[in-house]
């Protein structure tokens, strides 16, 4: 875990969801409030999971959620991989017609390995999961499914994707940010981790509250006010990191997984245009 404090507030960064869960389990509260545990279990609040189950799912993943996401992903048309070869000046075999025509790029080489290994093809998505009480569990789930599908599509096209979960709020007048690695660029997607990190309401409403109760800021009776996240809320973000706000409006932008996917694709495209990537 990394920690930074400055005049604007505090930032915490975890190497994985598992590390975040271990931190909550092992760290005593600095606040007197204990709403992460005592708030009633309700479907739209935390899928009736309760605090202890959410801590376990952070440590071990949400297997039931992984199965649900896997089923939901079937509704999308499978992405077609890009061709894994191209003509170039070097390669593993000649392109005979181009060779006979005297074209200098008359060899055929593989491309997918190069694309997957090239650092220029990494997309880093930081996904805030803050959601007020009125945001439904269904909307949050749809948003999580769409993130998983977007990652699938990008990696089918030969890009590597890193996914970061985030929670950012104004707490006692200062900015309080927590982030954790959901998926590293070189890792396959673990749906049990993605499903809980981005899509389970208990991630923010149980563990997010638990992190607040253990943070270095003065206790806030209302647990703070959710804020749109910024790249600057991350500790040592990768160049070109895209913050994908939207979970707070999940009931509007994620009525279905397809709606959420369209929203995500549009936001990422806009970010690429802005950054001129």
Buried (B, 14 or more C-beta within 10 A) or exposed (E): BEEEEEEEBBBBBBEBBBBBBBBBEEEEBEBEBEBBBEBEBEEBBBBEBBBEBBBBBBBBBBEBBBEBBEEBBEEBEEEEEEEEBBBBEEBEEEBEEBEEEEEEBBBBBEBBEEBBEEEEBBBBBBBBBBBEEEBBBBBBBBBBBBBBBBBBBBBBBBBBBBBBBBBBBBBBEBBBBBBBBBBBBEBEBBBBBBBBBBBBBBBBBBBBBBBBBBBEBEBBEEBBEBBEBBBEBBBEBBEBBBBBBBBBBBBEBBEBBBBBBBBBBEBBEEBEEEEEE
